[in-house]
Amino acid sequence: MVETKKFSLVKPTIDTPFHIDFEWWKLHDSNWRIYLHSCLCAEHQSIFENIEEGISIDWVDPVTAEVQIVDGLQDTLMSHCSKQDDFLTNHTTLVDAVFRALISRGNTPMSPVELSEYIGKPAETILRTIGGFQVYKGLRPVG
């Protein structure tokens, strides 16, 4: 039986932390790996070019030391590609900028206020975009 998280009816604020809910995204969008592949640097796009299925690896949370099984493409994106200078630019769309900001921080939850400081867009605009009923790229409030 697949367990699904219920959507909270509590309206998020500019202080509500958001994260990328990869499990939600995998259940609701069969093209999620294609999007992640497009975020990779050129070097890793060619390495992951012919990989249809995900390669799982053990990942250790640096704060809690909890071991999690993660997708290798996801890990490469977080640990290498997100550190490149051109990963997040002034021309990146708002949803992509939020997504990339969270990826570059290891998917550590961030509020629209924190995201605003990171990507240079108004917190209220970020909240209006990712805080509604429409979920973009798995961007959801924590909890």
N, C-alpha and C positions, 0 to 999 in steps of 0.2 A: 504494500500500500504506500503510495507516494504522499508524504506529508507536505502540505502547502501552508505557508505563513499567511495569516489573515492580514488584510490591509487595515491599518490603523485609521480610525475616524478622527483622531486628534490632529488638528491642523498644525503643520510644522511652522516654526518661526525662524527668524534669521539666526537664532542660537541653537536650533535643532541640528544635531550631527547627522550627516549623510555619509553613505558608503556605497560601494558597488556590490550589490547583492548578486553574485555570480550564479548562485543556485536559481534565483528567480529568473535571471536572464537566460540561463540554459533551458529552462522550462518554457519560456515564452518567445524565444527567438532562435530558430535553427541556424541562423547565419552569424551567431555571436563569434565563432572562431574566425570567420572571414574578416570581421571588423578588427579583432585583435591582431590578426596577421597584417592588416593595413597600418597598424600603429608601430610595427616593428621597424627598426633601422634597416637600411638596405642590406647590410651584411646578413642579418638574421632572417630577413624576408626570403633570401635565396636558400638559407639553410632549412627553413621550415616550409619551403615551397611545395614539396611533394608529400607532406605529411597530412594524411586524411584524418586519422584518429589521433587523439591526444596522447602524449607521453606523460605519464604521471611520475612525479618525483617527491621525495620527502623534503619538506620545508620546515625549518625551525624558526619560530617567532623569536626575534632577538630580545623582546621584552619579557615574555612569559615563559620562554623555552618550550612552549607547546609544539609538538610535532604534528604537522598537517600534511595530508597528501594533496598536492596541487598540480595543476596542468603545467607541463614544461614550457609551453608557449607563454602562458601567463607569467611564470617565474622569470623567463628571459626578458619579457617586456618590463617587468618591475625592477629587476636587478641590473639590467644593462641598458636597454633601449631608452628607458625613461630618463636616464642620466645624460643623454646626448643633448647638445646645445639646441638642436632644431626640433626637439620633441614637443615643445610648447612655445608657440610664437604669438605675436600680436594679431595674426590673421586666423588663428584657430577659432572655430565657431564656439559659442558659449557652452553647449552640451559637451562637445569634444574637449574643451579646455577644462571643464569640471572633471570629466572622466580622466583626462591625462594628469591633472593635479593629484587626484586620488591615487592613481597608479604610481606616480612618482614618489608618493609618500607611503607606498606599501599598502594602500587601501586603508590607511588609518582614517577613521571617521573625522570629517571636518564640517563645521557649520558654514552656512552661507557667508557669515562675517569673516571666518578664516579663509574661505575660498576666495572671497573678494580681495583680501590682502595678497593672496598667492597669484591670482590671475588678472587682477586689475579691473574687474567689472563690479558694478554696484551689487551689494548683498541682496537688496530688494529684487533686482532683476534676476539674480541667480535663484532666489527663493520662488519667484513666480514661475520660472522655467522648470525647475526640478521638484517643486513642492506640491504640485497638483496631482490629479488622479492619473494623468498620463505618465507612464514610467519610461524614461529614455535610457537605454543602454544599462539597465539594472540599477540606475541611480535612485536610491531609496533612503528614507530616514532609518536610522539604526533602531532596532527594537521590534 
